Amino acid sequence: MSQRPTESVHSQSAGLHAAKGPVVLARLLDAQAAALQSVRAAIPSIEAAATAAAGALRSGGKLAYAGAGSSGLMALADCLELFGTFGIPPDRTPMLFAGGAGALLRMEGAVEDDPDLAMADLKAAGLTAGDAVICLSASGRTPYTLVIAEAARRQGATVIGIANVAGSALLEKADIAILLDTGPEMIAGSTRLGAATAQKVALNMMSVLLGIWLGHVHDGHMVNVVADNEKLRDRAGRIVSALSGQPMEAALRALGLAGGSVKAAVLVARGKSPDQAAADLARTDGHLAPHLE
């Protein structure tokens, strides 16, 4: 274990305990920025992963996330945002987190070593052939995550593996391997630092790209947003107004006629009937761009 990069001592951690606060914080920030540079080299793999994930969802399948500890928290954060940002139903994006909801209040290490728990969570997720699962583990050897990756692949799901150690078991078992070579942490082994930061950014990039592939992003707007609170209703109105070229009052009226669908409301605000708007969007698989060009 001591030979793994994530368990090694960082070159800038010597004397950290005795340094003044601003020095400590500056070193930590520099280490985080350095860790982020690892993401750039992974862009081709991240694109491949986004394409596979979008394909699974487009065909009616599921996109699951799996992880334990800090890696699991990064996975959970991205998973939960898919509904709020892109309107993807939560039952299509199951989260397999070692220890379940209870572990979110008190993290326990033992759950990440339990293969039976991993298999039970995988069964509950109901993954089948054609689905995809994003498996995260900083070390690339967390038992819970490895069991899920192996079993999901046997079931015909596409396994996307994200790890911070080259040549690790998770990357070898994955259909699409994403290496984020972040190296040693400022606190040796504390992968909630650079490793987790790189994971979160990679997941952000992947989920935005899959949202684009699915037609849920147009000119940087979240056009498939589910407006279930006042803030989002206001945002939906502003999106419709911006993309249709109509004033806010007309945009809100179009949203009402379109049943809250931003994409349909844009077309309604531009003169389509709600039925025409729905038919047009169905013809382009939910993509708005062809109707605005």
C-alpha positions in Angstrom: 0.0 0.0 0.0 2.8 2.4 0.8 4.0 2.3 -2.8 0.8 3.6 -4.1 1.0 7.2 -5.2 -2.1 8.2 -3.1 -0.4 6.8 0.0 3.0 8.4 -0.6 4.2 11.6 1.1 3.8 14.9 -0.9 7.0 16.8 -1.6 5.4 20.0 -0.1 4.1 18.4 3.1 7.4 18.5 5.1 7.0 20.9 8.1 3.3 21.4 7.3 2.4 21.0 11.0 4.7 23.9 12.0 4.0 26.3 9.1 1.9 29.4 9.5 -1.8 29.3 8.4 -1.4 31.3 5.2 1.6 29.0 4.2 -0.4 25.9 4.9 -3.4 27.1 2.9 -1.2 28.3 0.0 0.4 24.8 -0.2 -3.0 23.1 -0.1 -4.3 25.3 -2.9 -1.3 24.7 -5.1 -1.6 21.0 -4.5 -5.3 21.1 -5.5 -4.5 23.1 -8.7 -1.7 20.6 -9.6 -4.1 17.7 -9.1 -6.6 19.3 -11.5 -4.0 19.2 -14.3 -4.4 15.4 -14.4 -7.9 15.8 -15.8 -6.7 17.3 -19.1 -4.9 14.1 -20.1 -8.1 12.2 -19.5 -10.3 14.2 -21.8 -10.4 11.5 -24.6 -11.5 8.9 -22.0 -14.0 11.3 -20.4 -15.5 12.0 -23.9 -15.8 8.2 -24.5 -17.5 7.8 -21.1 -20.0 10.6 -21.8 -20.9 9.1 -25.1 -21.5 5.6 -23.6 -23.5 7.1 -20.7 -25.7 9.2 -23.1 -26.2 6.1 -25.3 -27.4 4.1 -22.3 -29.9 6.8 -21.3 -31.0 7.5 -24.9 -31.9 3.9 -25.4 -34.1 3.8 -22.3 -31.5 2.3 -20.0 -29.9 3.4 -16.8 -26.8 5.2 -15.8 -25.6 4.1 -12.3 -22.9 5.5 -10.1 -20.9 3.4 -7.6 -18.3 4.2 -5.0 -17.3 4.2 -1.3 -16.0 6.9 1.0 -14.8 10.1 -0.6 -15.0 8.7 -4.1 -18.6 7.7 -3.4 -19.4 11.2 -2.2 -18.1 12.6 -5.5 -20.2 10.1 -7.4 -23.3 10.9 -5.3 -22.9 14.7 -5.8 -22.9 14.3 -9.6 -25.6 11.6 -9.6 -28.1 13.8 -7.7 -27.5 16.8 -10.0 -28.7 14.9 -13.1 -32.3 15.5 -12.3 -32.1 19.1 -11.2 -29.8 20.2 -14.1 -30.9 17.9 -17.0 -34.3 16.6 -15.9 -33.1 12.9 -16.0 -35.5 10.9 -13.8 -33.8 9.6 -10.6 -35.0 6.0 -11.3 -32.8 6.1 -14.4 -29.7 7.1 -12.4 -29.4 4.8 -9.3 -26.6 5.5 -6.8 -24.7 2.6 -5.2 -23.0 4.0 -2.2 -21.2 1.7 0.3 -23.2 1.8 3.5 -26.3 3.5 2.0 -27.9 6.6 3.4 -26.7 5.8 6.9 -23.1 6.2 5.8 -23.8 9.8 4.7 -24.2 10.8 8.4 -21.3 8.7 9.7 -18.8 7.2 7.3 -17.6 3.7 8.3 -14.7 2.1 6.6 -15.8 -1.5 6.9 -18.6 -1.2 4.5 -16.3 -0.7 1.6 -14.8 -4.2 2.1 -18.2 -6.0 2.1 -18.7 -7.9 -1.2 -22.2 -9.1 -0.1 -23.3 -5.5 0.4 -22.0 -4.6 -3.1 -23.9 -7.4 -4.7 -27.1 -6.5 -2.8 -26.8 -2.9 -3.9 -26.2 -3.9 -7.5 -29.2 -6.2 -7.5 -31.4 -3.4 -6.1 -30.2 -1.1 -8.9 -31.5 -3.5 -11.5 -28.8 -3.0 -14.0 -29.0 -5.1 -17.2 -27.4 -5.3 -20.6 -27.3 -1.9 -22.3 -27.0 0.1 -19.0 -23.8 1.9 -17.9 -22.2 2.3 -14.5 -19.6 4.8 -13.4 -17.4 3.2 -10.7 -15.0 5.4 -8.7 -12.1 4.5 -6.4 -9.1 6.7 -5.8 -6.9 3.6 -5.2 -8.6 1.6 -7.9 -8.8 -1.3 -5.6 -11.8 -0.7 -3.2 -13.5 -4.1 -2.8 -17.1 -2.7 -2.9 -16.4 -0.9 -6.1 -14.5 -3.7 -7.8 -17.2 -6.2 -7.0 -19.8 -3.9 -8.6 -17.6 -3.3 -11.7 -17.0 -7.0 -12.2 -20.6 -8.1 -11.7 -22.1 -5.3 -13.7 -19.8 -6.1 -16.6 -20.9 -9.8 -16.5 -24.5 -8.6 -16.7 -23.7 -6.7 -19.9 -23.5 -3.2 -18.5 -20.8 -0.8 -19.8 -18.4 -0.1 -16.9 -16.7 3.3 -16.7 -13.9 3.2 -14.2 -12.4 6.3 -12.6 -9.3 5.9 -10.5 -6.2 7.9 -9.4 -3.6 5.1 -9.6 -2.3 3.9 -12.9 -2.5 0.1 -13.6 -5.0 -0.3 -10.8 -7.6 -3.2 -10.8 -10.6 -0.9 -11.5 -9.0 0.6 -14.6 -8.1 -2.9 -15.9 -11.6 -4.2 -15.4 -13.4 -1.2 -16.9 -14.7 -1.0 -20.5 -13.7 2.7 -20.4 -10.8 3.6 -18.1 -10.3 7.1 -16.8 -7.0 7.7 -15.1 -6.6 10.8 -13.0 -3.0 10.6 -12.0 -3.1 13.1 -9.1 -0.1 11.6 -7.2 0.5 12.1 -3.4 -1.8 14.0 -1.2 -0.7 16.8 1.1 -2.0 14.6 3.9 -0.8 11.1 2.8 -3.7 8.9 1.9 -6.3 11.6 2.3 -7.9 11.2 -1.1 -10.7 13.6 -0.2 -8.2 16.2 -1.3 -6.5 16.3 -4.8 -7.9 12.9 -5.9 -11.5 13.8 -5.0 -11.2 17.3 -6.5 -10.0 15.8 -9.8 -12.8 13.2 -9.7 -15.5 15.8 -9.2 -14.2 17.9 -12.1 -14.0 14.9 -14.4 -17.6 14.0 -13.4 -18.8 17.6 -14.0 -17.3 17.5 -17.5 -18.7 14.1 -18.2 -22.2 14.8 -17.1 -22.3 18.2 -18.9 -21.2 16.5 -22.1 -23.8 13.7 -21.8 -26.4 16.4 -21.2 -25.4 18.0 -24.5 -25.5 14.7 -26.3 -29.0 14.2 -25.0 -30.1 17.6 -26.2 -30.6 19.0 -22.7 -28.2 21.9 -23.2 -28.5 24.8 -25.7 -26.1 27.7 -25.7 -25.2 27.0 -22.1 -28.9 26.9 -21.0 -30.3 23.9 -19.1 -33.3 23.5 -21.5 -34.6 20.3 -19.8 -34.7 21.7 -16.3 -37.6 20.6 -14.1 -38.8 23.9 -12.6 -40.0 22.6 -9.2 -39.2 25.7 -7.1 -39.5 29.5 -7.5 -35.8 29.9 -8.4 -36.1 27.4 -11.2 -39.4 28.7 -12.5 -37.8 32.1 -12.8 -34.8 30.5 -14.6 -37.0 28.5 -16.9 -38.8 31.7 -17.9 -35.6 33.5 -18.5 -34.3 30.6 -20.7 -37.5 30.6 -22.8 -37.3 34.4 -23.2 -33.6 34.3 -24.2 -34.0 31.5 -26.7 -37.3 32.7 -28.2 -36.5 36.4 -28.3 -39.8 37.1 -26.5 -40.4 39.2 -23.4 -40.6 37.4 -20.0 -44.4 37.7 -19.8 -44.8 35.9 -23.1 -42.2 33.3 -22.1 -44.1 32.5 -18.9 -47.3 32.2 -20.8 -45.7 29.8 -23.2 -44.4 27.7 -20.3 -47.9 27.4 -19.0 -49.2 26.3 -22.3 -46.3 23.8 -22.7 -46.9 22.2 -19.4 -43.6 23.5 -18.0 -41.4 22.0 -20.7 -38.7 24.6 -21.5 -38.0 23.2 -24.9 -41.6 23.1 -26.0 -42.2 26.5 -24.5 -39.4 28.0 -26.6 -41.2 26.8 -29.8 -44.6 27.9 -28.5 -43.2 31.4 -27.8 -42.0 31.4 -31.4 -45.5 30.7 -32.7 -46.0 26.9 -32.6 -49.0 25.3 -30.9 -48.2 23.0 -27.9 -49.0 19.9 -30.0 -46.8 21.1 -32.9 -43.9 21.8 -30.5 -44.2 18.4 -28.9 -44.3 16.7 -32.3 -41.3 18.7 -33.6 -39.2 17.8 -30.6 -40.2 14.1 -30.8 -39.0 14.1 -34.4 -35.5 15.4 -33.4 -35.2 13.2 -30.3 -35.6 16.1 -27.9 -33.0 18.3 -29.5 -34.0 22.0 -29.8 -31.3 23.3 -32.0 -32.7 22.0 -35.4 -35.9 24.1 -34.8 -34.0 27.3 -34.0 -31.6 27.3 -37.0 
